[in-house]
Amino acid sequence: MRNNMLKYWELIKHLTLREIKGRYKQSFLGFFWIILNPFFQMVIMSFVFSTIMKQQGLGIPYPIFLYAGLLPWLFFSNSLGSAMNSLTSNSSLVKKIYFPREILVLATLVAKVFDFILAFIIFAILMLVFKINLSWYMLLYIPIFFLQFFFTYGLSLLLSALNLFYRDVQYLFDLVLTLWFYLTPVIYATEFFPEKYRFIFKLNPMSVFINAYRQVLFKGDFPKWESLVVGLLISLGLYLVSHRLFKKMEGTFADVV
């Protein structure tokens, strides 16, 4: 895989830039939508849930707590939504030119990383506004994000291939994603759940990542390594299975796209 990515680096870069430019060139506000989307979601949810969460004793202002969960979740959900259609929306390339088709999925995700970085700038400003103490542990945010990216990439490969053959996958996944959101501590803390049900969060990689982000950002400590190991193993297993299925079906993509 690594050799393929290096060999087709120029193609990845071109597809990524095309994805970024094409998404906002017809938009009046352009890249500001990247920032406004998570920001206004944070404002609305903070208004609705701040009183409830204040009673949970979070120890930090709810808006910044919420934003720390929204950013990685929106990257995850938006990436999957775009990646599922990456093969169908590039049907002309799939039919006419040979290249590893996973590059289309990867370029879509890299474009979403660009969105994430822009939105994170606002998050960093809000951390200063809310006077969150800075620490060296915050640098661990980067490897945690790479782990989340790896998990998202593996799931994107699987969904993009399945969606090409079974278009109902997209509609089914919309339902699954809604349920997944409420089973992930985006708008609440894990302590909000009864202790006997908290095992759900250990099996949910997105819960592992979001809790790890909050641990290094707000508590100035290492994340729970045992949970990250579970997240890593799930991500690795998902990638291996997804990549194998993707390559197995790749030869018929041009016939069904």
N, C-alpha and C positions, 0 to 999 in steps of 0.2 A: 504493500500500500504506500509506504513512504516514498519509494522510487517513482511510483505513478504520480504522487502529489507533486514531487519536485519536477518531474518531466513535463507536467501539464500546468506548472505554476502560472504561466502567462495566461492560459485559458481561465484558470480559477480567478485570477485578478480581473480579467476582462468581464467575466460573468458577474462577479461581485459588484464591480462598479456599475455595470448595466442595471443590476437589480436595485442598487441604491438610487441612481439617477432616475430611472424609469418610474420608481415609486412616487417620487415627489415633484417631477418636472411640471406636471399639470396642476399642482396644488399651489394656491395663493400663499399659504403660510409655509409650505415646503417642510424643511427639517424641523420647524418649530412644533409640528404635530408629534414628533418623537418625544419631545419634552412635555408637551401639554397633556398627552394621553395619560401617562402614569401620575403626573402631578394632580390633575383634576380627579382622577380616581381616588388618590390619596385624600384630597380635600373632602370629597363626598363621603367616603367611608369613615373618615375621621369624625365628621359631623354626626354620622349615624351611630357609630360604635364607641365614641370616646368616653361617654358616661359609663357604659358597661365595662369597658376595659380599665377604666380608672379604678374600678372596684377590685380588679384582679391583682393590683399591686405590681405593675410592670417595672416600676423604678425609673422609667424613662418616658418622655412625652409620647403619647400614642401615635401622633402623625409620623414621627421619625421611625418608631417601631414598625408601623404599617408599611412605610415606604421601603424599609429594608426587606420586607417579604414580597411586596408587589414587584419590585424591579426584577429579581430572578424569576418570579412566576410569569410575568409578562414576556420576558425573553423566551422562556420555555414554551408557553402556549402560542405566542406569535410565530416562533420558529417552526413549530410543528405544523401550524396552519399553512404557512408558506411552503414548507418542504413537501407536504403531501401533494401539492400541485406542481412541484418543480419539474416533474417529468412531462406532464400533460401540457404545461405552458411553454415548454421548449421542444415541442413535437418535431419541429422542422430540423432542429439540430440532431435529435435522436435518430431521425430517419436518414439524414444525409451524411453525417460525419461520424467517424469512429473515434471515440474517446471513452474512458471509464465513466459510466453514467453516474456514479456516485459523486462525481465532481459537481454536477448540477445541484445535488442536495447540499454538498459542502459549501458551495458559493452562496446559496441562500442563507445558510446559518452564519457565515462570516459577515454577510450584509447585516444580519440582525445584531451581531456583535457591535457593529458601528452604531446602531440605534441604542444599544445598551450603554455604550460609553458616553454618548451624548446625554442620556437620561441620568446617568450616574453623576455627571457634573452638577446637576441640580441637587441630587441627593447629598453630595459632598458639601455644597453650600448650606443646605438645611442642617447638616450636622454641626456646622459652625454656628448657625443661628441659634440652634437649641443647645449650644455649648456642650456637645458630647466630647468627653475627654479622649484625646488622641493617644495611641499607643503603637508600639512596634508590632503587636499582634494583628493589627489591621492589614498588614502586608500579606497575611495568610489568606485574605480574601481572594487573591489572584489564583493560587493553586486550587482553591475550592471551586472557583468559577470554571477553571479548566476541566475539573472533574464533572461539573454539571454539563459543560459543553459536550464532553465525551458521551455522557448519558443521553443527552438530547440528540446527538448525531446518530447514535445507534438506533434510537426509537424512530428517528426521521427516515433512516434507510428502510426500515421495515414498513412503515406506514406509506411512504411514497411508492414502494413497489406494489403493495397490496391495493392501494387506491387506484393504481393503473388498471388492475384487472377487475376489481370489485369497487365500483364507485360509491356503494353504500357505506364503505369504510369511513368516509369523511363524516357522514351524518351520525354514524354510530359513535365515532370518536368525539364529536361535539357533546354528546350526552355523557360519555365517560369523563371528558375533561371537566365538565361542570361538577360532577361528583368528586373527582380528584381534587378540585380546588377546595371544596369544603372539608376534605379529609387531610388537607395540608395546612399547617399553621401559618397562613398568610395574614389573616385578619385577627387571629387570636394567638395566645401563647399555648404551648403544649400543656402547661399546668391547668389550663381551662378544662381539659378533658379529665374524666375520672381515671385514676391511676391504672385500673384494671384494663382500660382500653388503650393505653398509651403504646402498647406494642405495635399498633398500627403505624405509628410514626417511624419506628425502627425499620419497618419493611418498605416504607415509602421513601425512595431516594430523594424526592423533592423536599420532603420534611427534613431529611438529614441535611441537605444542603442549606436550606433556609435557617435551620437552627444553628448550623455551623457559622453562617454569615453573622447572625446576631451575637453569637458567642464571641467572635473575634472583634466585632465592632463595638459592642456595648459593655461586655463584661471583662474585656481586656485579659482574655485567657485563651488557651488552646481549645479547639473544638474537641468533642468527644470522639477520640480516635477509633473506638470500637464501632461507632455508628458510621464513621467515614469509611472504614474498611468494608462494612456491609454495603455501603453505597458504591464503593469501588468494585466489589465483586459482582454486584448486580449490573453495574454499567458495563463491565468487561464481558460478562456472560451475554448480556443483551446485544452488545456490539458483535461478538463472534457469531451468534445465531443470525442476527439481522444481516450482517455482511455476507454470510454464506448463502442465505436465501436470496438476497439481492443479486449476487453474482450468478446464482443458478437460474434466476428468471430473466437476467439481463439480455440474453440472446433473443428473447421474444418481445422485448419492449417495442421495437420498431414496427412489429406486426399489429400491435393492439393500441398504440398511442393515437 
